[in-house]
Amino acid sequence: WWQGATCTGRRARVREVVEGRPFTVVMIVATIWALFGDDIRRAFTHVSFDPAFAALSFAAFVLFAGEILVNIAVTPGYAGSFYFWLDVAATATLVADISWWYCSMLFCESFDDVLSGEDAGRLASDSSGGLGIRQTRASTRAGRVVRF
């Protein structure tokens, strides 16, 4: 349905929405959340709030992934470009902020460990794992700032 004479009109309308002020404001808020949400969670909240923070980070992930897909569809030359790969890398780093997703893939034995913070403490105290995670997150945050 994206082909033919109406293709240009549809793409133009979708691109207007993506480049419009309301969408841009939502994406700026999501970017600020992606940059500072996990730091706020660690500094100011109890571990019982972790699922809510994970849900908000997952929502930001969905927004960023959706933006990538829409830009692939409506922006000529976006797929495979520098900004495409920057967006993909920045979006992928949000997985580390979504505790239930991250731990199910890599380190944690159960979701209860995520809520109790047992595996998080183990990872932070592990010199190789904790340091590697912190360095990776610092470098990808720099990518998010460039995107912002």
N, C-alpha and C positions, 0 to 999 in steps of 0.2 A: 503494500500500500504506500510505500515511500517513493514509488517510481511514477513516471509520467509527468504531465503538465502540472498537476496539483502538487507534485513533490516539492517544487520550489516554494510554493505558498505555505505548505505545511512546515517545511524546514524553517522558513523565515519566521513563521509565527512561534514555533518552539524556540528558536534561537532568541527571539525578542523576549520570551519569558525567562530564559536562562540568563540573559544579559540584563534583565530588568532589575529595578531597585528592590522589590520585595524578595526575589530569589537571592540576590546578592547579599542582602541583610541576613537572611537565614543562613547562608553559607559562611558569612563572616562570624556569626554566633557559633556555628558548628566548628569553625576553625579555632576560635578562641577556646571553646570547650576541649577540642582535641589537644591544644597546647597546654592548658592549665588544669583541666578537670581532674586528672589523676593526682596531680600535686595537691590540689585542694582536698581531695578525698583522703590522702595520706596525712596531711597536716592538721586537718580540722574536724574530721569525722570519726565516729566509732566504726568498727568493722561491720556492725549490723547494717550500715548504710551502703556497703559495697554492692549489693545487687542493684540498687537504684542507680548508682554511678555506672555500673556495667551496662544497664539498660540505656542510659543516656549516651554512653560511648558507642553502643551498638546502633543507636539511632543516627549518630554522626557518621558511623561507618556506612550505613545504608544510604544516607544523603550523598556522601562522597562517591560511593560506587554508582549510584544513580546518575550523578552529574557526569561521571566518566562515560557511562553508557550513552547518555543523551548527547554529549559532545562528540562522541564517535559518530553518532547518527547525523548530526546537523552541522558539524564544523569540518569543512574540507581540510585534509592534511593533518588533522588532530591525532588520529590513530598512528602510533609509532613515533610521534614527535617527541622532542625533549620534554615538553609540558605534560604529555600523556604519561611518560615514564615517571616523571616527578610526582604526578597525581597518583599513579598506581603505587609507588613506593610509600608515599605519605599515607595513603589509605590503608595499605597493608600493615603499617605500624600500629594502627588502632587496635589490632588484634591483641596486642600486649596489654591494652587497657581494659579489655573485656575478659575479666578474670575467669569466668566459667568456660569460655571458648578457648582461651589461651592454655589454661591448665588441662583441659580435656585433650588437647593436642600434644602437649609437651611434658610437663613436669609433675603435675599433681596427681595424687592417687584417687581422690574423690572430691566432689563439690563441697562436702562438709569441711575438708581441709582448707579450701579456699575461704569459706566463711570464718573458720577459726583462725586463719592466718598462719597455720603451721608450716605449710609449704612455702609461703612467702618469706617467713623468717629463715627457713632453711636456705632458700635461694639467695637471700640478701647476705647471709653469713658465709655462703660458699664463695671462696675467693675467685674462682674461675667463672662460675655461672653468673653470680651476681654482678661481677665487674663487666662481663661481656654484655649482659642485658642492659646495664646502665649506659655503657658506651654506645650500643646500638640505638637506644632510645634517644640519647643526646644528639646523635648525628641525624636521625630522622626528624627530630624536632626542628633542626636547622633547615631541613627541606620544607617543612610545613611553613616556616617563617618566610622562606623564599616564595612559596606559593601564595601566601597571604599578601 
